[in-house]
Amino acid sequence: MSNPNDALGSSVDRSFLAVLPISDGVVTIRAMSDADAEAYATGTTDALVRQFAHLPLTEYTPQIVRDMIQGVIADGLRDGTLAVLTISDASSNSFLGSLVIFDVKPDDAEVGYWVAPEHRGRKVSGRALTLAVEMARKLGLRKLRARTVQENPASERVLLNAGFEQVGDARPEIVPSGKTEMSVNYLVEV
Ligand SMILES: CC(C)(COP(=O)(O)OP(=O)(O)OC[C@H]1O[C@@H](n2cnc3c(N)ncnc32)[C@H](O)[C@@H]1OP(=O)(O)O)[C@@H](O)C(=O)NCCC(=O)NCCS
């Protein structure tokens, strides 16, 4: 079946908000709210998040996060170019981690994620990735891409468990933070 967005040749009309929230009953992926700002900012201070999540800023305060929610994050959701989302506990709605869909192209997009250290060990990111695949399907995408740096076994495990396959060998690439890292590429058909 042809993808109606192919004709547009761009990422317009990717209605993230139309497919959110999405939940498996344990975790939910939803738009960020101001109530997430504190937990998001705290999560970004974790050493593994700093090392592997390649966030664009070196420091996030709750106020910076609130400004982003009103600004760049709202813009991205509206124009279909960027979705910075919260992975929340489906029961309490509290913040567990972050999932980002970016570099949206007509057929595919890249996904990134992190889980706050106190919520790790319960396969939260695996559940979130499965929901991201469902989201991508609903958005009319055909593939989701992901990247890890070479020495990130937890993320590698999570991606393989979620059905992603490694594409090629590790190679130096510019990551979203702007640095160059030895990256491993992954792909899943949605
Ligand atoms: C990657 C990350 C999201 C995983 O968190 P999580 O969802 O809580 O994952 P879990 O701890 O439940 O572990 C998931 C799997 O990874 C495995 N794993 C966890 N830590 C591991 C490690 N250090 N080495 C090898 N495997 C590991 C677990 O055994 C589990 O495997 P299984 O499901 O086959 O039993 C989390 O570690 C994180 O936020 N890291 C920092 C940011 C990051 O790396 N993001 C990804 C960038 S692409």
The ligand as a Tripos MOL2 file, in Angstrom:
@<TRIPOS>MOLECULE
LIG
   48    50     1     0     0
SMALL
NO_CHARGES

@<TRIPOS>ATOM
      1 C1         19.2870    1.2560   28.1960 C.3       1 LIG1
      2 C2         18.2820    1.5010   29.3030 C.3       1 LIG1
      3 C3         17.1480    2.3710   28.7650 C.3       1 LIG1
      4 C4         17.7020    0.1420   29.7290 C.3       1 LIG1
      5 O1         16.8920    0.3180   30.8780 O.3       1 LIG1
      6 P1         15.7230   -0.7130   31.2390 P.3       1 LIG1
      7 O2         14.6020   -0.5960   30.2800 O.co2     1 LIG1
      8 O3         15.4000   -0.5310   32.6680 O.co2     1 LIG1
      9 O4         16.4110   -2.1190   30.9430 O.3       1 LIG1
     10 P2         16.5560   -3.3420   31.9560 P.3       1 LIG1
     11 O5         17.4800   -3.0130   33.0710 O.co2     1 LIG1
     12 O6         15.2010   -3.8400   32.2970 O.co2     1 LIG1
     13 O7         17.3410   -4.3760   31.0440 O.3       1 LIG1
     14 C5         16.8890   -4.7350   29.7520 C.3       1 LIG1
     15 C6         17.7560   -5.8590   29.2380 C.3       1 LIG1
     16 O8         19.1270   -5.4330   29.1640 O.3       1 LIG1
     17 C7         19.9470   -6.3070   29.9450 C.3       1 LIG1
     18 N1         20.9680   -5.4940   30.5770 N.ar      1 LIG1
     19 C8         20.8000   -4.4660   31.4490 C.ar      1 LIG1
     20 N2         21.9930   -3.9640   31.8030 N.ar      1 LIG1
     21 C9         22.9250   -4.6940   31.1350 C.ar      1 LIG1
     22 C10        24.3520   -4.6620   31.0770 C.ar      1 LIG1
     23 N3         25.0480   -3.7460   31.7500 N.pl3     1 LIG1
     24 N4         24.9740   -5.5650   30.2810 N.ar      1 LIG1
     25 C11        24.2820   -6.4660   29.5650 C.ar      1 LIG1
     26 N5         22.9260   -6.5410   29.5630 N.ar      1 LIG1
     27 C12        22.2680   -5.6650   30.3490 C.ar      1 LIG1
     28 C13        19.0040   -6.9100   30.9630 C.3       1 LIG1
     29 O9         19.5090   -8.1480   31.4350 O.3       1 LIG1
     30 C14        17.7570   -7.0680   30.1390 C.3       1 LIG1
     31 O10        17.8980   -8.1850   29.2720 O.3       1 LIG1
     32 P3         16.7370   -9.2870   29.1700 P.3       1 LIG1
     33 O11        15.4470   -8.5140   28.9300 O.co2     1 LIG1
     34 O12        17.1220  -10.1210   27.9970 O.co2     1 LIG1
     35 O13        16.7250   -9.9950   30.4900 O.co2     1 LIG1
     36 C15        18.9090    2.1960   30.5460 C.3       1 LIG1
     37 O14        20.0170    1.4350   30.9650 O.3       1 LIG1
     38 C16        19.3470    3.6120   30.2760 C.2       1 LIG1
     39 O15        18.5660    4.5440   30.3910 O.2       1 LIG1
     40 N6         20.6310    3.8010   29.9300 N.am      1 LIG1
     41 C17        21.1660    5.1390   29.6500 C.3       1 LIG1
     42 C18        20.6480    5.7390   28.3460 C.3       1 LIG1
     43 C19        20.8220    4.8130   27.1660 C.2       1 LIG1
     44 O16        21.7500    4.0170   27.0770 O.2       1 LIG1
     45 N7         19.8860    4.9400   26.2110 N.am      1 LIG1
     46 C20        19.9370    4.1980   24.9690 C.3       1 LIG1
     47 C21        20.7040    4.9800   23.9800 C.3       1 LIG1
     48 S1         20.5280    4.2310   22.3790 S.3       1 LIG1
@<TRIPOS>BOND
     1     1     2 1
     2     2     3 1
     3     2     4 1
     4     2    36 1
     5     4     5 1
     6     5     6 1
     7     6     7 2
     8     6     8 1
     9     6     9 1
    10     9    10 1
    11    10    11 2
    12    10    12 1
    13    10    13 1
    14    13    14 1
    15    14    15 1
    16    15    16 1
    17    15    30 1
    18    16    17 1
    19    17    18 1
    20    17    28 1
    21    18    19 ar
    22    18    27 ar
    23    19    20 ar
    24    20    21 ar
    25    21    22 ar
    26    21    27 ar
    27    22    23 1
    28    22    24 ar
    29    24    25 ar
    30    25    26 ar
    31    26    27 ar
    32    28    29 1
    33    28    30 1
    34    30    31 1
    35    31    32 1
    36    32    33 2
    37    32    34 1
    38    32    35 1
    39    36    37 1
    40    36    38 1
    41    38    39 2
    42    38    40 1
    43    40    41 1
    44    41    42 1
    45    42    43 1
    46    43    44 2
    47    43    45 1
    48    45    46 1
    49    46    47 1
    50    47    48 1
@<TRIPOS>SUBSTRUCTURE
     1 LIG1         1 GROUP 0 **** ****
